[in-house]
Amino acid sequence: MPRCDHCGSHVSDRFARVFADEHGDLNACPDCSANAGIAEVSRDRAGTGD
């Protein structure tokens, strides 16, 4: 089962497919980020924010 690279929490395979970056890194999850901003937090933590 995939894990969040930031906090280590388990996430579903579906969640990982949707929110992982192009390298397969999952920089945010519902346990360590507000649900409404997961994509934004993930981009910020990965250093690819616009």
C-alpha positions in Angstrom: 0.0 0.0 0.0 1.4 3.4 -0.9 2.5 5.9 1.7 2.7 9.7 1.9 6.3 10.7 1.5 5.7 13.7 3.9 4.2 12.0 6.9 4.3 8.3 6.2 0.6 7.6 6.4 -1.0 4.9 4.2 -3.0 6.1 1.3 -5.1 4.2 -1.3 -3.7 3.2 -4.6 -6.3 5.4 -6.3 -5.3 8.4 -4.1 -1.6 7.8 -5.1 -2.5 7.6 -8.8 -4.3 10.9 -8.6 -2.0 13.0 -6.4 1.5 11.6 -7.0 3.8 13.8 -9.0 5.5 12.8 -12.3 8.2 11.0 -10.3 5.7 9.0 -8.2 6.3 11.1 -5.1 3.3 11.7 -2.9 4.1 14.9 -1.0 0.7 15.3 0.8 -2.2 13.3 2.1 -5.5 13.8 4.0 -3.6 13.1 7.3 -1.1 15.9 6.9 -2.9 18.4 4.7 -6.3 20.1 4.5 -8.4 18.1 2.0 -9.3 21.1 0.0 -5.6 22.0 -0.7 -3.9 18.6 -1.2 -2.8 19.3 -4.7 -1.5 22.8 -3.8 0.4 21.6 -0.7 1.8 18.7 -2.7 3.1 21.1 -5.4 4.6 23.5 -2.8 6.4 20.7 -0.9 7.7 19.3 -4.2 9.0 22.8 -5.1 7.0 23.0 -8.3 4.5 25.7 -7.4 3.6 28.3 -10.0 
